[in-house]
Amino acid sequence: MSTVVEIEKALQTLPVEDARKIADWLQHYLDEKWDNQIDEDIAAGKLDKLADKATQVYQAGRVKPLDEITGESRSTAMLQPYRIRSAVLQ
C-alpha cells in the first residue's frame, strides 16, 4: 500500500469499528502535526505580530467572553477543547 488510492480501497474493506479506530488514530496524528507546526511557528516568531495585535485588542477592552460568541456556557466550551481546531481544519 504505497498510494492514497490503495489505502482508500483498503479502508473501504474494513469493518466500521476498525475504520473508526483508524479515524481516531489519524485525528490524533493530525492534531500532533498541527501542534508541532504551531510550536515551530511560535519559536520562529511567525505569530509575534498576531499575538501583539491580540494583546492590544484585549487591553483596549474590545473582546467578548467566548460563551457570548459561541452561545455556549463556559463549562460546555471547556468540555470541547478541540472544537475550534476541528472547525479550522475543515
N, C-alpha and C positions, 0 to 999 in steps of 0.2 A: 504494500500500500504506500505508494510514493506520491500519488497525486490527490488533489482535492476531490476529483470526481470519484476515484476509487474509494476514498474514505467515506464520501457521502453514500455511495452504494452499499458499503459495508454497514454503515449506521442504519440504513433502512431495513436491514435484515434482523436487527436486534429486537428483543422484546422491549416493551415500553419501559419497564423498570430499569433495565440496563441502559437504555437511552437516557433516562433521567439521571442516572449516576454519572454518565459521561457529560451530560449538560452541566451538572453541578461541578464536576471537576473542571470543565472548560471555563465556567464562570469564575471559579476560584483562580484559575491560571490567568485569565484576562484581568481580574482585579489586581493580582500581584504585579502584572506587567504595567498596569496603569499606575499603581502606587510607586513602583520603581521609576517610571518616567517622570512623575511629579517630583519625586525626591531629587532626581538628576537635574530637572529644570530649576528647582529651588536652589540647589547647590551652585548651579551655573549663573544664578542671578536673573534668569529669564522671567521670573514672576515679580521681581522687585517693584517695577513701576505699577503693576496691578495691585500689589499689596499696599504700596504708598497711597494710591488713589482710594482704596477701600478704607484705609485708616483715616484719610481726610474726610471722606463721606461720613464715616462713623462719628468722628469728632465734631462734625458740623451738625450732628443730630438728624441727618437725613436717612435714617434707617427705620425699618419696621420690624417688630418681632416676627420670627419665622412662622409661628402659628397664625398670625394675622394674614400672612401672604398665602399660606397653604390651606388655610381653613381647618387645620387640624390642631388638636390640643398639643401642648409641648410634650406631654408624656407619649402621645401617639407618634409624634415625629421622632422622638428618641428611640422608639422601638423599630424604626425603619431606617437604619443608618446608611444603607446603600441605595435608597430610593432615588436620590438626586443623581448619584453617579450612574445608575442604570438608565435614567432618563437622558442623560447627556450622551451615553454611548449609542442610544437608539437612533 
